[in-house]
Amino acid sequence: MSASWKLTAHAPKPAVHAALLAHDEIDDWDFDLLIAGREISEDRPQDWVLEGWFPRKPGAAEERALAGLFAGTAPKITVEELPDEDWLTLSQQGTPPIRAGQFYVHTPDFPPADDAVNFVIPAAQAFGTGQHETTAGCLEMLGTMKASGITARRIADIGTGTGLLGFAGMALWPRAEVTASDIDAVCAQVVADNAAMNNIKLGASPGAMTMVIAPGMDDDLLQLRGPYDILIANILAGPLVELASDFAASVVPGGSVLLAGLLAGDQEAAVRRAYKLSGFRQIARLQRGDWAILWLRRRNAR
């Protein structure tokens, strides 16, 4: 196989988390440059590394792109050649499987688990952006919602990325109509590929997923297929606050929203305030690392 190259930047956990979030906001990122973040070791949970893989020798542009994800002074970027290796496989080696409730999410080079609902998601996609804690938290909370007796005929996964949370909704509510959306057009093919890999049916019928490209709820098909019994949004705190009223209008009375991508503390407080004003009450909360995951229910109309 041809040579591949790796770029590496060591930084504290918050800095790498912030860099990965910044990456998610860049629309014109060079998708040949794949990135992932991870802790150095279990006994050093605050020491993280941001790694990038490139199929050819990176130049100044690639180094600037990686450094530009860091606020303030960027850490030193090291570049090394990795000869005679599969660069896509290498990019996935730093991403261990996630077990969250009944779900087990792994890259193609890990075997499935016998005692779980398995999903295969290549790390070289939106899933591999360091937000494992929010993804795992959403998976766990979806299981809690199902166990509590929540039923769903229509589910929306806003900011889907890889389609994973929509897939999980389909596993829990097999007859639901699932609508996944993302602002990034690249995600349409990513979701299609992942659906094929995981035997997920695409289409408009019950038990199938439809994918649209749209900002927030601004799409005719997204509106037509609602209102939703469950709306999932694992995005960022700012957009969550801005979309509170739109989500309220897109969820049935008594319906649920599952929100993630917000840091515990000030971001969580701002999100909770916006959704309370939009007619939601909190049902459950869990925290994964620094991230809060919220299950809120829309109040019934009086």
Phi, psi and chi 1 to 4 in degrees:
 res  aa     phi    psi   chi1   chi2   chi3   chi4
   1 MET       -  159.2  -64.7 -178.2 -179.4      -
   2 SER   -75.0  159.8   60.4      -      -      -
   3 ALA   -67.0  152.6      -      -      -      -
   4 SER  -130.7  170.9   59.8      -      -      -
   5 TRP  -133.5  147.1  -63.9   75.6      -      -
   6 LYS  -124.8  135.8 -176.4  169.5   78.8  168.4
   7 LEU  -109.0  137.5  -58.4   89.3      -      -
   8 THR  -133.1  136.4  -58.1      -      -      -
   9 ALA  -135.5  121.4      -      -      -      -
  10 HIS   -94.0  134.0  -68.3  -92.5      -      -
  11 ALA  -160.5  163.9      -      -      -      -
  12 PRO   -62.9  156.9  -21.6   33.1      -      -
  13 LYS   -51.4  -48.0  176.2 -179.1  175.6 -179.8
  14 PRO   -60.6  -35.5  -23.7   34.6      -      -
  15 ALA   -68.8  -39.7      -      -      -      -
  16 VAL   -69.3  -41.4  174.5      -      -      -
  17 HIS   -57.0  -46.4  -88.6 -170.4      -      -
  18 ALA   -63.7  -38.5      -      -      -      -
  19 ALA   -64.2  -40.5      -      -      -      -
  20 LEU   -67.4  -37.7  -67.8  164.5      -      -
  21 LEU   -65.8  -40.0  -70.1  172.2      -      -
  22 ALA   -61.8  -38.9      -      -      -      -
  23 HIS   -59.6  -39.2  168.1  -95.6      -      -
  24 ASP   -64.7  -21.8  -74.9  -14.4      -      -
  25 GLU   -91.2   -3.1  -67.6  -66.4  -70.5      -
  26 ILE   -93.1  115.3  -60.6  175.8      -      -
  27 ASP   -77.9  -30.2  -66.5  -29.2      -      -
  28 ASP  -106.1   30.7   58.8  -10.5      -      -
  29 TRP   -63.1  141.6 -175.5  -96.5      -      -
  30 ASP   -75.2  107.1 -178.0   -6.6      -      -
  31 PHE   -75.4   -0.7  -74.1   94.7      -      -
  32 ASP   -72.7  -22.7  -81.3  -16.4      -      -
  33 LEU   -93.9  100.3  178.7   56.1      -      -
  34 LEU   -92.4  137.0  -51.5  176.3      -      -
  35 ILE  -128.5  154.5   70.8  168.1      -      -
  36 ALA  -154.6  152.8      -      -      -      -
  37 GLY  -120.7  148.2      -      -      -      -
  38 ARG  -158.7  160.5   62.0  179.9  175.2   85.1
  39 GLU   -78.3  153.1   62.5 -176.2   25.6      -
  40 ILE   -65.1  -45.5  -60.4  -63.3      -      -
  41 SER  -162.4  164.9   64.3      -      -      -
  42 GLU   -63.4  -29.9  -70.4 -173.8    1.2      -
  43 ASP   -86.8    3.8   61.0  -18.9      -      -
  44 ARG  -133.4   64.2  -62.6  167.1   58.7 -170.8
  45 PRO   -66.5  -19.1   24.8  -34.6      -      -
  46 GLN   -93.7   -7.5  -65.4  -57.6  -47.8      -
  47 ASP   -98.1  112.3  -66.2  -25.5      -      -
  48 TRP  -119.0  167.1  -84.7   52.5      -      -
  49 VAL  -136.0  137.5   60.7      -      -      -
  50 LEU  -104.0  122.3 -177.8   66.3      -      -
  51 GLU  -118.1  142.0  -64.0  170.5  -46.8      -
  52 GLY  -128.0  141.7      -      -      -      -
  53 TRP  -119.2  138.9  -69.7  -93.8      -      -
  54 PHE  -137.3  136.5 -155.3   59.6      -      -
  55 PRO   -76.1   -4.0   27.3  -34.5      -      -
  56 ARG  -144.0  172.3   52.7 -167.1  177.0  -86.7
  57 LYS   -61.7  120.7 -175.1  175.5 -178.9  178.6
  58 PRO   -72.7  147.3   26.4  -32.8      -      -
  59 GLY  -108.5 -164.2      -      -      -      -
  60 ALA   -62.2  -32.3      -      -      -      -
  61 ALA   -64.1  -42.2      -      -      -      -
  62 GLU   -68.9  -39.3  -73.7   72.4   37.5      -
  63 GLU   -65.1  -41.0  -68.6 -170.2   45.3      -
  64 ARG   -64.6  -38.6  -76.9 -163.8  -57.0  -90.3
  65 ALA   -61.9  -45.3      -      -      -      -
  66 LEU   -67.7  -44.9 -162.0   67.9      -      -
  67 ALA   -64.3  -34.1      -      -      -      -
  68 GLY   -68.3  -12.3      -      -      -      -
  69 LEU   -74.6  -18.2  -63.2  176.0      -      -
  70 PHE   -92.4  135.3  -68.2   90.8      -      -
  71 ALA   -76.0  142.5      -      -      -      -
  72 GLY    72.9 -144.1      -      -      -      -
  73 THR   -77.3  122.5  -57.2      -      -      -
  74 ALA   -77.6  148.6      -      -      -      -
  75 PRO   -68.3  165.7   25.4  -33.4      -      -
  76 LYS   -63.6  134.7  179.5 -178.1  178.3 -178.1
  77 ILE  -100.9  121.3  -52.1  -66.9      -      -
  78 THR  -104.0  147.4   60.9      -      -      -
  79 VAL  -125.9  131.7  178.2      -      -      -
  80 GLU  -139.0  147.6   60.2  179.5  -47.2      -
  81 GLU   -88.1  138.9 -175.9  178.3    7.1      -
  82 LEU  -120.7   87.5  -56.0  169.2      -      -
  83 PRO   -74.3  150.3   28.7  -34.6      -      -
  84 ASP    54.0   42.3  -59.1  -39.4      -      -
  85 GLU  -133.0  156.6  -66.1  -77.5   -0.5      -
  86 ASP   -81.6  108.3 -178.0  -20.5      -      -
  87 TRP   -66.1  -29.6   62.6  -76.4      -      -
  88 LEU   -68.8  -41.7 -177.9   56.0      -      -
  89 THR   -63.7  -41.1  -61.9      -      -      -
  90 LEU   -60.9  -37.2  -76.7  167.3      -      -
  91 SER   -66.7  -18.6   73.7      -      -      -
  92 GLN   -97.3  -11.8  -63.1  177.0   -0.7      -
  93 GLN   -66.8  -25.1  -71.6  178.6   -9.9      -
  94 GLY   -86.6    6.2      -      -      -      -
  95 THR  -115.9   96.1  -54.7      -      -      -
  96 PRO   -73.3  162.3   28.3  -35.2      -      -
  97 PRO   -62.1  155.9  -22.0   33.3      -      -
  98 ILE  -111.2  129.8  -66.2  171.5      -      -
  99 ARG  -112.7  122.1 -175.5  178.4  -73.3  -86.3
 100 ALA  -139.3  106.2      -      -      -      -
 101 GLY    61.0 -126.3      -      -      -      -
 102 GLN   -87.3    0.6   61.7 -168.6  -77.7      -
 103 PHE  -100.2  148.1  -62.7  106.2      -      -
 104 TYR  -135.0  114.6 -173.7   75.3      -      -
 105 VAL  -112.8  125.9 -173.8      -      -      -
 106 HIS  -145.5  157.8   59.0   94.8      -      -
 107 THR   -78.4  165.7   58.7      -      -      -
 108 PRO   -60.6  -20.8  -27.1   36.5      -      -
 109 ASP   -90.6    9.9   43.4   37.4      -      -
 110 PHE  -112.5  143.2  -77.3   90.5      -      -
 111 PRO   -74.5  157.9   28.4  -35.1      -      -
 112 PRO   -71.1  162.3   26.8  -34.5      -      -
 113 ALA   -97.1  138.5      -      -      -      -
 114 ASP   -72.8  -24.1  -65.6  -27.0      -      -
 115 ASP  -108.4   30.4   59.4  -15.4      -      -
 116 ALA  -150.1  165.3      -      -      -      -
 117 VAL   -83.0  115.8  177.1      -      -      -
 118 ASN   -96.1  139.6  -73.2  -91.2      -      -
 119 PHE  -131.1  133.8  -69.5  115.5      -      -
 120 VAL  -100.7  117.7 -179.2      -      -      -
 121 ILE  -131.6  111.4  -56.1  -69.3      -      -
 122 PRO   -58.0  138.2  -25.6   36.1      -      -
 123 ALA   -70.4  -16.8      -      -      -      -
 124 ALA   -81.7   33.0      -      -      -      -
 125 GLN  -133.7 -165.2  -58.6  173.7  -21.8      -
 126 ALA   -60.8  -28.5      -      -      -      -
 127 PHE   -60.5  -33.0  171.3   77.3      -      -
 128 GLY   -87.0   41.3      -      -      -      -
 129 THR  -109.2   18.2   60.5      -      -      -
 130 GLY    85.4    2.3      -      -      -      -
 131 GLN   -96.2   34.4  -62.8 -140.1   36.4      -
 132 HIS   -57.4  -35.7  -64.2  178.6      -      -
 133 GLU   -65.9  -38.9  -69.2  159.9  -29.5      -
 134 THR   -73.6  -39.8   62.0      -      -      -
 135 THR   -62.3  -49.2  -56.4      -      -      -
 136 ALA   -61.6  -39.3      -      -      -      -
 137 GLY   -63.3  -40.8      -      -      -      -
 138 CYS   -65.3  -41.7  -74.4      -      -      -
 139 LEU   -60.6  -44.6  -68.2  171.4      -      -
 140 GLU   -63.7  -42.2 -174.7  176.2  -23.3      -
 141 MET   -69.1  -35.5 -170.1   68.7   87.0      -
 142 LEU   -59.6  -40.9  -76.4  169.4      -      -
 143 GLY   -62.2  -39.0      -      -      -      -
 144 THR   -64.4  -41.0  -61.8      -      -      -
 145 MET   -62.1  -45.0  -65.0  165.9   71.1      -
 146 LYS   -62.9  -45.2  174.7   68.6  173.8 -178.1
 147 ALA   -64.8  -25.8      -      -      -      -
 148 SER   -82.4   -4.0   72.3      -      -      -
 149 GLY   102.4    6.3      -      -      -      -
 150 ILE   -64.1  134.2  -67.4  -66.3      -      -
 151 THR  -113.5  154.4   59.6      -      -      -
 152 ALA  -148.5  126.4      -      -      -      -
 153 ARG  -101.3  -26.5  -67.1 -173.9  -56.0  115.2
 154 ARG  -134.8  128.6  -63.7 -174.2 -179.8   92.4
 155 ILE  -127.8  138.1  -61.5  172.2      -      -
 156 ALA  -118.6  138.1      -      -      -      -
 157 ASP  -120.1   98.0  179.1   10.3      -      -
 158 ILE   -90.6  128.0  -52.6  -58.6      -      -
 159 GLY    73.9   46.5      -      -      -      -
 160 THR   -65.6  -32.4 -170.7      -      -      -
 161 GLY    70.0  -92.0      -      -      -      -
 162 THR   -99.9   -8.0   61.7      -      -      -
 163 GLY    90.5   -4.4      -      -      -      -
 164 LEU   -57.1  -48.6  173.8   59.3      -      -
 165 LEU   -69.7  -32.9  -64.1  178.2      -      -
 166 GLY   -64.8  -40.9      -      -      -      -
 167 PHE   -59.4  -41.9  -62.3  166.1      -      -
 168 ALA   -64.3  -40.0      -      -      -      -
 169 GLY   -60.2  -38.1      -      -      -      -
 170 MET   -67.9  -35.4  -64.5  176.3   71.7      -
 171 ALA   -66.5  -36.3      -      -      -      -
 172 LEU   -82.3  -34.8  -67.3  169.3      -      -
 173 TRP  -125.9   80.1  -66.0  -83.7      -      -
 174 PRO   -61.6  -22.3  -22.4   33.5      -      -
 175 ARG   -97.8    5.2  -64.4  -62.4  -62.5  165.4
 176 ALA   -72.8  149.3      -      -      -      -
 177 GLU   -88.4  120.6  -62.3  175.3    3.6      -
 178 VAL  -110.8  130.4  177.6      -      -      -
 179 THR  -116.9  119.4  -51.7      -      -      -
 180 ALA  -108.8  141.9      -      -      -      -
 181 SER  -139.1  156.8   74.6      -      -      -
 182 ASP  -156.4  152.6 -156.5  -76.8      -      -
 183 ILE   -78.4  -19.9 -163.9  171.1      -      -
 184 ASP   -94.4  117.5 -171.4  -13.0      -      -
 185 ALA   -61.0  -26.5      -      -      -      -
 186 VAL   -58.9  -29.6  171.2      -      -      -
 187 CYS   -66.7  -22.9  -67.9      -      -      -
 188 ALA   -60.0  -47.1      -      -      -      -
 189 GLN   -72.0  -35.8 -171.3   60.0   51.9      -
 190 VAL   -58.9  -47.7  169.5      -      -      -
 191 VAL   -63.8  -41.9  169.1      -      -      -
 192 ALA   -61.6  -44.0      -      -      -      -
 193 ASP   -63.9  -43.6  -68.3  -16.1      -      -
 194 ASN   -69.2  -34.7  -72.6  -20.4      -      -
 195 ALA   -61.6  -43.7      -      -      -      -
 196 ALA   -63.6  -40.1      -      -      -      -
 197 MET   -66.3  -28.7 -166.9  177.8  -58.2      -
 198 ASN  -110.0   13.2  -70.6  -80.3      -      -
 199 ASN    57.4   41.3  -62.9  -46.0      -      -
 200 ILE   -94.5  130.0  -60.8  -64.9      -      -
 201 LYS   -79.0  130.6 -178.1 -179.5  177.6 -178.1
 202 LEU  -102.6  141.6  -62.8  179.5      -      -
 203 GLY   149.6 -172.2      -      -      -      -
 204 ALA  -101.9   -1.2      -      -      -      -
 205 SER   -86.4  164.7   61.9      -      -      -
 206 PRO   -56.1  140.2  -26.5   35.3      -      -
 207 GLY    81.1   16.7      -      -      -      -
 208 ALA  -137.1  163.3      -      -      -      -
 209 MET  -114.9  137.9  172.4 -174.8  -78.2      -
 210 THR  -112.2  136.2  -66.5      -      -      -
 211 MET  -111.8  133.0  175.0   71.4 -169.7      -
 212 VAL  -130.1  153.7  -59.4      -      -      -
 213 ILE  -105.8  116.7  -59.7  -60.1      -      -
 214 ALA  -163.5  149.0      -      -      -      -
 215 PRO   -82.7  125.3   29.3  -31.4      -      -
 216 GLY    58.9 -128.6      -      -      -      -
 217 MET  -103.1   15.1  -58.6  -58.1  -64.7      -
 218 ASP   -84.2   73.0 -172.6   15.8      -      -
 219 ASP  -158.5  133.2  179.9   83.8      -      -
 220 ASP   -62.2  -42.9  -70.2  -17.5      -      -
 221 LEU   -67.5  -38.7 -175.5   59.1      -      -
 222 LEU   -61.1  -39.7 -164.9   58.0      -      -
 223 GLN   -70.9  -42.4  -65.0  -70.8  -24.0      -
 224 LEU   -62.9  -36.7 -178.9   64.6      -      -
 225 ARG   -81.3   -7.2  -74.0  171.8   61.3   85.1
 226 GLY   -90.1 -170.7      -      -      -      -
 227 PRO   -71.9  160.4   28.6  -35.7      -      -
 228 TYR  -104.5  147.1  -61.1   96.5      -      -
 229 ASP   -79.1  -34.2  -57.6  -65.8      -      -
 230 ILE  -135.3  129.5  -62.2  174.3      -      -
 231 LEU  -122.2  122.5 -172.8  150.4      -      -
 232 ILE  -106.5  133.2  -52.4  161.8      -      -
 233 ALA  -142.8   98.4      -      -      -      -
 234 ASN  -102.9   81.1 -179.7   14.5      -      -
 235 ILE  -125.2 -115.9   46.2  178.2      -      -
 236 LEU  -134.6  159.0  -63.8  170.4      -      -
 237 ALA   -60.1  -44.9      -      -      -      -
 238 GLY   -57.5  -55.1      -      -      -      -
 239 PRO   -60.5  -34.4  -26.4   35.0      -      -
 240 LEU   -60.7  -42.9  -74.4  176.2      -      -
 241 VAL   -64.1  -46.3  169.4      -      -      -
 242 GLU   -63.0  -30.8  -65.9  172.2    3.6      -
 243 LEU   -93.8    3.1  -71.9  165.8      -      -
 244 ALA   -55.3  -48.9      -      -      -      -
 245 SER   -69.5  -36.2   60.2      -      -      -
 246 ASP   -64.7  -41.0  -71.4  -16.0      -      -
 247 PHE   -65.6  -39.7  -74.8  174.1      -      -
 248 ALA   -60.1  -38.8      -      -      -      -
 249 ALA   -73.9  -14.4      -      -      -      -
 250 SER  -106.1    2.1  -58.1      -      -      -
 251 VAL  -116.8  139.2  173.0      -      -      -
 252 VAL   -66.3  152.4  -61.6      -      -      -
 253 PRO   -55.3  130.0  -26.4   35.9      -      -
 254 GLY    85.7   -4.7      -      -      -      -
 255 GLY   -76.6  169.3      -      -      -      -
 256 SER  -117.1  146.2  -62.4      -      -      -
 257 VAL  -118.8  140.8  -66.4      -      -      -
 258 LEU  -116.5  114.0  174.0   54.4      -      -
 259 LEU  -114.6  136.4  -51.5  178.4      -      -
 260 ALA  -153.2  171.6      -      -      -      -
 261 GLY    98.0   11.9      -      -      -      -
 262 LEU  -117.6  138.4   52.7  139.9      -      -
 263 LEU   -78.4  140.5  -68.1  165.9      -      -
 264 ALA   -60.4  141.2      -      -      -      -
 265 GLY   115.3 -130.9      -      -      -      -
 266 ASP   -62.9  -41.9  -68.5  -16.2      -      -
 267 GLN   -63.2  -44.6  -72.5 -171.6    0.9      -
 268 GLU   -61.1  -43.0  179.1 -176.9   -2.8      -
 269 ALA   -61.4  -40.8      -      -      -      -
 270 ALA   -66.2  -40.8      -      -      -      -
 271 VAL   -66.6  -46.5  169.4      -      -      -
 272 ARG   -61.1  -38.6  -69.1  174.5   63.6  178.3
 273 ARG   -63.8  -44.9 -173.9 -179.4  -49.2  112.4
 274 ALA   -63.2  -39.0      -      -      -      -
 275 TYR   -78.9  -29.5  -77.9   79.0      -      -
 276 LYS   -63.4  -43.0 -177.8  177.7 -179.8  179.2
 277 LEU   -66.2  -24.2  -68.5  172.0      -      -
 278 SER   -93.2    7.0  -65.6      -      -      -
 279 GLY    96.6   22.6      -      -      -      -
 280 PHE  -108.7  152.1  -70.8   88.9      -      -
 281 ARG  -125.0  147.9   61.3 -174.0  178.9   90.9
 282 GLN   -78.1  134.0 -178.0  172.3  -51.3      -
 283 ILE  -103.4  -44.3  -57.5  -60.9      -      -
 284 ALA  -154.0  157.2      -      -      -      -
 285 ARG  -144.0  142.1  173.9 -165.5 -174.8  -85.8
 286 LEU  -139.6  162.3   61.9   84.9      -      -
 287 GLN  -128.6  131.5 -173.0  165.8  -25.9      -
 288 ARG  -119.2  109.2  -74.2  -89.3 -173.0  155.4
 289 GLY    61.8 -125.6      -      -      -      -
 290 ASP   -89.6    0.3  -60.6  -36.7      -      -
 291 TRP  -104.5  138.2  -56.5   93.9      -      -
 292 ALA  -101.2  141.8      -      -      -      -
 293 ILE  -122.4  126.3  -65.9   88.0      -      -
 294 LEU  -119.7  133.1  -55.6  178.1      -      -
 295 TRP  -108.7  117.0  169.0   18.0      -      -
 296 LEU  -121.1  150.2  -50.6  174.4      -      -
 297 ARG  -122.2  135.8 -178.3  174.8  -72.4  167.7
 298 ARG   -73.2  132.6 -174.9 -174.8  166.3 -163.9
 299 ARG   -66.3  145.0  -67.1 -177.2  176.0   88.8
 300 ASN   -66.6  144.0  -70.8  -48.6      -      -
 301 ALA   -65.3  140.7      -      -      -      -
 302 ARG   -88.4      -  -65.4  179.6  178.6  177.9
